[in-house]
Each structure stands twice: as structure tokens, then as C-alpha cells.
Amino acid sequence: MQLKKIIQITALLLMISKSHSALAIWFEATGQAVIHNGEKAAARQQATQEAIKQALLFSGASVTSIQSLVNGLLEDDRFEIRASGEVSNIELIDEIYHDDYVTVSIRADIFPQQALCAAADYKKNIVTTWYNINKRQQAAVGNLYDFGRVLAEKLQVETQKYGKHAVIHSVEPYYLTSPDKEKKSAAYSLARKTNAQYVLFGEIVEFAVETTISPRLAFWESDKSTRNLTLTLSMYDGNTGEMVFQNTHSSAALWGFAPHKSINSRSHQLWNSNFGLETKKILQSVVQLIDESVSCLPAYGRVLKVANESLSINIGKHNGVKQGDTLTLFQANQFFDSQNLPHRQFQLHPQRVIVTQVYADTAIVESATGAPLANIQANDFVARR
């Protein structure tokens, strides 16, 4: 008789402060294994190994060896997993024997680190909005009040052309100026509204033109103007609310236009100028930064519809999904701690799913084993691990 296993995983995202900031994910994994012929030790070992293995694979962590657990739980049996991350601690929480099976619960604290991983072959969807010009009066030179709108659209095009691991699939048509403390909540709602995994916030904090007056004696020299551009960006995971990165990009370029001349923000005249070319360099740097930040992070998709034993999900051919791919199902629940800060819990479904049909932006998945996909509903998730 083949050993049956039931795995449930809960992940609490916690911010842990060390000498440098690192994001740790606390996984509590419960494994159950059938006891054959009274061999309790073998069943306990099997359940424990499977729980640890599933927790590590689900987290995207990289483990080359697993330290001995308390009470010698894994003293004589180690295994290896290749992925990316660091396990700081694994503990035995509980061990309960029933009539014909044993339940073992463990806790693992995992710190991810950058490396190649299985999730890298799926493109992650990003949503952004128009970028507000913080000092609006600075847009008067050139009459470029809509420059932040065009900048977001240009960045979308750059990700579509050159992004390897992520693409801006939606630019929401409004300006969003949320304080940092409100960006987590804004990320949750924007991601859900647009079927995105990540939310990119941007703001133009400097857009001034500075003119250098030529000395009177140097009458053959004309006055020179430069235009500054400082763009502040931050990106959040729309499923967990955690910040992926925060960065500021600055440039200064020759502004070769008359002070009172109106410039079309979309014109070749602007984007082929010194200022436009420098701005393109900023956008290229942003695309590279986004790619580096999300390349090894898990690729999530959302369940759009449940029909009998098949699920429609919101990632498809444009994200790199292929027929026959195997995905992990999980559910996410939000809770608030004693300081009223939001956190997310993830519960891994025991059944994996396989992609049976692929469309441009969606796909159909079914149970990989044919077992029922119990308790799955719209707005649950799939993950490429």
C-alpha cells in the first residue's frame, strides 16, 4: 500500500531586523503519514521529511542540508534540495499519534536570497498608475503637465520590449499619491482589481529647469538650460503587501527648448532630445531593477472561475505558461496583529494542478492526480515554484 500524505502549510510573513533588514517567512507545516505494521518511527520520519520538503519548495528556499531537529528527529536522515534561500531554524512543534497515522508539525524560518529558480521562466504581471509631479509648477516650462502620465506609459512599453521576468500589463488612468504607511493596503486593492501580482508606485519629485547665465564678456556664448528629473519608485507584492524594492533615479540633461515653448509630451521632438534620451536611460534602469528584484520570486496567478473540476486562472501565454506545467494551489487570508498591522497567511492545498489549456492572458488547470479540488474558489491562487 502506498504511503498517503496530507500536507498543510501556513506562512506568516514577518519583518525581522538584524544588522541589515531581511524578510523572513515563517512556515508552519503539518505532515500526516500512515503507520504501516506498527512502524511508528518510520511513519514519523516520512511525515516530517515531507512537511519540511513541501515547506521549503513552497517558499522557494534554497537548502543544501537540513540541521538536526530537536530530540534527534532527523539525526540520522538528511536530504538535500537545490533552490535559493537560507533556513535559519527548523523546530519540532508537535507530534501526535492516532490509531493508524501520525501527525508531525514543524516550524521553519526561511530567508530568501537572490539566485536562479524555477519561477524565473514565468513573467510576473505588474500594475502601475500615472506618476504625479510633486512640484507641479515645475511642469510649466514646456507645458508638460501630463509628463507623468506619458512616463508611466513609456515604462510599460519598455517592460513589454525588454523585461525578462516581469511586465507592466496595466497602467491605471489616474494619479495615486498614497503615504508609505497606506501603500500596503493600496497594493492589495490595486492588485486584486487588475489581476496583477505586483504594484509599482511612482512619483516625480524633481522636474525643474535650471539656466546658467553666460558672462557678459563671453557674448558669443548663449545661456544654457538643463532639466532635472528625479523619479522615486517603490514596488509592493500585491498578495503579501511586502515591499519588493524602493529606489530613486535622477538625471540632468541639456534642455534645448525656448522657455515659453509648449512641448508635446509624446512627441519625437521631446524623446529624441538630450532630455528625452536621458529619460530613456532611466526607464531602462528601472526595467533592469524590476527584473533583478522579481526574477527569483514565485510567480502567482489568481483563480478567476471554478467550473466543476477545472479552474480558470489569470496568467497565460504572455506570462510564459505552457500546457503541461504543474502549479501549486493555495489560499491567502489576511489578519491583523496587536498593532493593527495587516499580515497574510498562506495555506497550501494538498492537490497540485496541471495546465490543460493556454490562452493569451488566461489558462485552464485541472487536478494533476484527478482528485477533487475541494474548497477552492475564485480569488484563491496558483503559484509557479
Secondary structure, DSSP 8 states (H G I E B T S, - for coil): ----EEEEEEEEEEEEESSSEEEEEEEEEEEEEE--TT-HHHHHHHHHHHHHHHHHHHHT--BS-----GGGTTTT----B-SS-EEEEEEEEEEEE-SSEEEEEEEEEEE------GGGGS-EEEEEEE-EESSGGGGGTTT-TTHHHHHHHHHHHHHHHH-SSEEEEEEEEEE----HHHHHHHHHHHHHHHT-SEEEEEEEEE--EEEE---TT-TTS--EEEEEEEEEEEEEETTT--EEEEEEEEEEEE--S-TT----TT-HHHHTSHHHHHHHHHHHHHHHHHHHHHTTS-EEEEEEEEETTEEEES--GGGT--TT-EEEEEEEEEEE-TT--EEEEEEEEEEEEEEEEE-SS-EEEEESSS---TT--TT-EEEE-
